């Protein structure tokens, strides 16, 4: 009898040992699978091309706009297309769940203990699936020009998630656009130092080179003898928005009421995250403008701001209706490049605050269209002479003050930078 009890006891102990060992092995396997998933996620963020592309493309386009090699229409369309591709490339919705079971926690503690003794990398924090929410939100905010808020989310991610060079890259990019040169420069240099000749390092080198160009040109503009309004425009296009706003605020009443001044003030406010102020400035620009191109430029920004807030609101809807008057082909292209669904509302209260202003603006545009539609929308026949002696005849498709003059000739549409033009004569 006693022998029988002993055998039962030993069998139970053996079963318990097998159960415990199997559980420990299964827990260990799960921990390694979770580690592999997280490492693959890190590699995905490190190697992702589109998040790099949109930053470089924005810097390049902005510098070309400053050099008068691109029109605002081309900048707007390029931004929206790149950002749409950037948004599609980011998929942080997949969740990586940890293993909170007894064997999962015991396996994790055992593996980390052994790795600690061997001075190896410990298992990643399995709450990373929650941290990625901050990264997703940061990308979204950056995409919608909420750079200050994006920086806060990147900081939260950096404190609790894996250390990723691409986060430093995005942080540097946000600081650069906000005009915080020292922080941006240090972050780009950190990426270059840590990642060398990798895709991240090369991207950081390119961004740093453009940042230094912006700084150099900004210093030249600030110390030059140009008019204040021209200085404000140039500073705005060099991501020195705070300085540009200071110049605009110093203009006298007559200068500050100019439509172009209001437009560039709107650009600065938008880059600094003040969508309400930007909306009002763009509306003021449209009301004060007699230039179809400038009205189109401002209306496109209203479309983009409205689209960032929600799929349907007073700002976006008013911009779409006003484009029936402006007939802006780039506007329609930007509509086609609408970004994917939002992950959260941004500044949802703005449409209600500016709804009366949008109604008033629409009425103004309708009245303007009824009296000046013919003169505003019909292409003007001109004779265009370049400084090199070339002469072109055709229909002028852009405003005479645009950086790139586009003229439709019998050979097709030709674009010529403003700085290369000697004269434009109406025919």
Secondary structure as the mmCIF struct_conf table of DSSP 4:
data_model
#
loop_
_struct_conf.conf_type_id
_struct_conf.id
_struct_conf.beg_label_comp_id
_struct_conf.beg_label_asym_id
_struct_conf.beg_label_seq_id
_struct_conf.end_label_comp_id
_struct_conf.end_label_asym_id
_struct_conf.end_label_seq_id
HELX_RH_AL_P HELX_RH_AL_P1 UNK A 2 UNK A 47
BEND BEND1 UNK A 49 UNK A 49
HELX_RH_AL_P HELX_RH_AL_P2 UNK A 50 UNK A 66
TURN_TY1_P TURN_TY1_P1 UNK A 67 UNK A 68
BEND BEND2 UNK A 69 UNK A 70
HELX_RH_AL_P HELX_RH_AL_P3 UNK A 72 UNK A 89
BEND BEND3 UNK A 101 UNK A 101
HELX_RH_AL_P HELX_RH_AL_P4 UNK A 102 UNK A 117
TURN_TY1_P TURN_TY1_P2 UNK A 118 UNK A 119
HELX_LH_PP_P HELX_LH_PP_P1 UNK A 121 UNK A 125
TURN_TY1_P TURN_TY1_P3 UNK A 126 UNK A 127
HELX_RH_AL_P HELX_RH_AL_P5 UNK A 128 UNK A 143
TURN_TY1_P TURN_TY1_P4 UNK A 144 UNK A 145
HELX_RH_AL_P HELX_RH_AL_P6 UNK A 147 UNK A 160
BEND BEND4 UNK A 161 UNK A 161
HELX_RH_AL_P HELX_RH_AL_P7 UNK A 165 UNK A 177
TURN_TY1_P TURN_TY1_P5 UNK A 178 UNK A 179
HELX_RH_AL_P HELX_RH_AL_P8 UNK A 181 UNK A 195
TURN_TY1_P TURN_TY1_P6 UNK A 196 UNK A 197
BEND BEND5 UNK A 198 UNK A 198
HELX_RH_AL_P HELX_RH_AL_P9 UNK A 199 UNK A 223
BEND BEND6 UNK A 224 UNK A 224
HELX_RH_AL_P HELX_RH_AL_P10 UNK A 228 UNK A 236
TURN_TY1_P TURN_TY1_P7 UNK A 237 UNK A 239
HELX_RH_AL_P HELX_RH_AL_P11 UNK A 241 UNK A 250
BEND BEND7 UNK A 251 UNK A 251
HELX_RH_AL_P HELX_RH_AL_P12 UNK A 253 UNK A 256
TURN_TY1_P TURN_TY1_P8 UNK A 257 UNK A 257
BEND BEND8 UNK A 258 UNK A 258
HELX_RH_AL_P HELX_RH_AL_P13 UNK A 259 UNK A 271
TURN_TY1_P TURN_TY1_P9 UNK A 272 UNK A 273
HELX_RH_AL_P HELX_RH_AL_P14 UNK A 275 UNK A 288
HELX_RH_AL_P HELX_RH_AL_P15 UNK A 292 UNK A 309
BEND BEND9 UNK A 311 UNK A 312
HELX_RH_AL_P HELX_RH_AL_P16 UNK A 314 UNK A 326
HELX_RH_AL_P HELX_RH_AL_P17 UNK A 329 UNK A 336
TURN_TY1_P TURN_TY1_P10 UNK A 337 UNK A 337
BEND BEND10 UNK A 343 UNK A 344
BEND BEND11 UNK A 346 UNK A 347
TURN_TY1_P TURN_TY1_P11 UNK A 348 UNK A 349
HELX_RH_AL_P HELX_RH_AL_P18 UNK A 350 UNK A 377
BEND BEND12 UNK A 378 UNK A 378
HELX_LH_PP_P HELX_LH_PP_P2 UNK A 379 UNK A 379
STRN STRN1 UNK A 380 UNK A 386
TURN_TY1_P TURN_TY1_P12 UNK A 387 UNK A 388
BEND BEND13 UNK A 389 UNK A 389
STRN STRN2 UNK A 391 UNK A 396
BEND BEND14 UNK A 398 UNK A 398
TURN_TY1_P TURN_TY1_P13 UNK A 400 UNK A 401
BEND BEND15 UNK A 402 UNK A 403
STRN STRN3 UNK A 404 UNK A 409
TURN_TY1_P TURN_TY1_P14 UNK A 410 UNK A 411
STRN STRN4 UNK A 412 UNK A 417
HELX_RH_3T_P HELX_RH_3T_P1 UNK A 418 UNK A 420
STRN STRN5 UNK A 421 UNK A 426
#
